Amino acid sequence: MILTLAGVLMGLIMAASWAPESQMTKLRWLPEWVAILADRAPNLRTAVPFFPLAFLLVFGFTGRNVRWPVFGAVLTSVICLLLSEFGQKFLPHRTADVKDLMWGGVGIVIGTSLASRVKKKS
């Protein structure tokens, strides 16, 4: 179930990243309040979805015969981040940005760190 949620989130990240326009308010499937907040903080909008993705992946990989769930979560999240940015190189009104990679990495670090702490307490 957790990995299914992570997969849906990855799909949403790709859909938003590969949208023809960078303005989130143009995405009809995104709640308006989320789109407005995302457009006001363009750098943070890259970090925010990768935080829950990494968090979910740590718990999704735990107990599934995955030797290093945190490493698996980081690797999967980084691949998703790289694909989401790389795809933008082929869209006329989008650009791949190193700052987006950095902010996505911040979200991944926060998500895996928090999940590791929660996992240790339980």
C-alpha positions as CSV (number, residue, x, y, z in Angstrom):
1,M,0.0,0.0,0.0
2,I,2.8,2.4,0.9
3,L,4.7,1.7,-2.2
4,T,1.5,2.2,-4.3
5,L,1.1,5.7,-2.7
6,A,4.8,6.4,-3.5
7,G,4.2,5.3,-7.1
8,V,1.2,7.6,-7.4
9,L,3.2,10.5,-6.0
10,M,6.0,9.7,-8.5
11,G,3.4,9.9,-11.3
12,L,2.1,13.2,-10.1
13,I,5.7,14.6,-9.8
14,M,6.3,13.6,-13.4
15,A,3.0,15.0,-14.6
16,A,3.7,18.4,-13.0
17,S,7.4,18.4,-14.1
18,W,6.6,17.6,-17.7
19,A,3.6,19.9,-18.0
20,P,4.0,22.2,-21.0
21,E,3.9,25.3,-18.8
22,S,5.8,25.9,-15.6
23,Q,2.9,27.7,-13.9
24,M,1.2,25.2,-11.6
25,T,-2.1,27.2,-11.7
26,K,-2.5,26.0,-15.3
27,L,-2.7,22.4,-14.1
28,R,-6.4,21.7,-13.8
29,W,-5.9,18.5,-11.7
30,L,-4.0,20.3,-9.0
31,P,-6.0,21.9,-6.2
32,E,-6.0,25.7,-6.7
33,W,-4.6,26.5,-3.3
34,V,-1.7,24.1,-3.9
35,A,-1.0,25.6,-7.3
36,I,-1.0,29.2,-6.0
37,L,1.4,28.3,-3.2
38,A,3.7,26.4,-5.6
39,D,3.8,29.4,-8.0
40,R,4.7,31.7,-5.2
41,A,7.7,29.6,-4.1
42,P,9.1,28.0,-7.3
43,N,12.2,26.7,-5.6
44,L,10.4,25.1,-2.7
45,R,7.9,23.4,-5.0
46,T,10.6,21.1,-6.1
47,A,11.6,20.2,-2.6
48,V,8.1,19.7,-1.2
49,P,7.0,16.6,-3.2
50,F,10.3,14.8,-2.7
51,F,10.0,15.0,1.0
52,P,6.9,12.7,1.3
53,L,8.2,10.6,-1.6
54,A,11.4,9.7,0.2
55,F,9.5,9.3,3.5
56,L,7.1,6.9,2.0
57,L,9.8,4.9,0.2
58,V,11.8,4.3,3.4
59,F,8.7,2.8,5.0
60,G,7.7,1.0,1.8
61,F,11.0,-0.7,1.4
62,T,11.3,-1.6,5.1
63,G,10.4,-5.2,5.7
64,R,10.3,-6.1,2.0
65,N,13.6,-8.0,1.8
66,V,15.3,-4.7,1.0
67,R,18.7,-4.8,2.7
68,W,19.1,-1.0,2.9
69,P,15.7,0.7,2.8
70,V,17.1,4.2,3.3
71,F,19.6,3.7,0.5
72,G,16.8,2.3,-1.7
73,A,14.6,5.3,-0.9
74,V,17.3,7.8,-1.7
75,L,18.3,6.0,-5.0
76,T,14.6,5.8,-6.1
77,S,13.9,9.4,-5.2
78,V,17.1,10.6,-7.0
79,I,16.2,8.7,-10.1
80,C,12.7,10.3,-10.1
81,L,14.3,13.7,-9.5
82,L,16.7,13.3,-12.4
83,L,14.0,12.0,-14.8
84,S,11.7,14.8,-13.9
85,E,14.3,17.4,-14.6
86,F,15.8,15.7,-17.7
87,G,12.4,15.5,-19.3
88,Q,12.1,19.2,-19.2
89,K,15.0,19.6,-21.6
90,F,12.6,18.4,-24.4
91,L,9.8,20.8,-23.6
92,P,9.8,24.1,-25.4
93,H,8.6,26.3,-22.4
94,R,10.5,24.4,-19.7
95,T,14.1,24.3,-18.6
96,A,16.0,21.8,-16.5
97,D,17.6,23.7,-13.6
98,V,20.5,22.8,-11.3
99,K,18.7,24.7,-8.5
100,D,15.7,22.4,-8.9
101,L,18.0,19.4,-8.5
102,M,19.4,20.9,-5.4
103,W,16.0,21.7,-3.9
104,G,14.7,18.2,-4.8
105,G,17.8,16.8,-3.0
106,V,16.9,18.9,0.1
107,G,13.4,17.3,0.1
108,I,14.9,13.9,-0.3
109,V,17.4,14.4,2.6
110,I,14.6,15.8,4.9
111,G,12.2,13.0,4.0
112,T,14.7,10.1,4.5
113,S,16.1,11.7,7.7
114,L,12.6,12.1,9.2
115,A,11.6,8.6,8.2
116,S,14.8,7.2,9.7
117,R,14.1,8.9,13.0
118,V,10.5,7.8,13.1
119,K,11.6,4.3,12.2
120,K,14.1,4.2,15.0
121,K,11.5,5.3,17.6
122,S,9.0,2.6,16.6
